[in-house]
Amino acid sequence: MTIHKKGQAHWEGDIKRGKGTVSTESGVLNQQPYGFNTRFEGEKGTNPEELIGAAHAACFSMALSLMLGEAGFTPTSIDTTILGRRCLAG
């Protein structure tokens, strides 16, 4: 079985003053804004790193639920936190 899902990003301008949006095919994210300030300066908003982290956490949680189910266990809940680290060259 092949499943196709689509996400997209749109960017305008240079890296520091530019701005962008991210959207998902499902519409859960619909032109959600992001930019240099939300990625590197702590301003409220999303960034690529947290979106990747959330995707990995969701995938891991579902995979763990599957494995537990195959082993005869039914999880009450699974909470997964992904901690990403951004290393900036000094």
JOFENCOR-V165119 format. One record per residue. N is the residue number from 1. D_FIRST is the distance of its C-alpha to the first C-alpha in Angstrom with 1 decimal. Layout:
BEGIN
n d_first
N D_FIRST
N D_FIRST
END
This chain:
BEGIN
n d_first
1 0.0
2 3.8
3 6.6
4 10.0
5 13.2
6 16.6
7 19.9
8 23.1
9 26.7
10 29.9
11 33.1
12 36.7
13 39.7
14 40.6
15 39.3
16 42.0
17 42.8
18 39.5
19 37.0
20 33.3
21 30.7
22 27.1
23 24.7
24 21.2
25 19.2
26 19.5
27 23.2
28 23.9
29 25.4
30 27.4
31 29.6
32 30.4
33 33.3
34 33.6
35 36.1
36 38.3
37 40.1
38 37.0
39 35.6
40 38.8
41 41.6
42 40.3
43 40.5
44 38.4
45 35.1
46 31.7
47 31.0
48 28.1
49 28.8
50 28.5
51 25.3
52 23.7
53 25.3
54 24.1
55 20.5
56 20.9
57 22.7
58 20.1
59 17.3
60 19.8
61 20.9
62 17.5
63 16.9
64 20.5
65 20.1
66 17.2
67 19.4
68 22.5
69 21.0
70 20.0
71 23.6
72 25.0
73 25.9
74 25.3
75 26.0
76 28.4
77 27.4
78 26.1
79 27.7
80 26.6
81 28.8
82 28.2
83 31.4
84 31.3
85 34.3
86 35.5
87 38.1
88 40.4
89 42.6
90 46.2
END
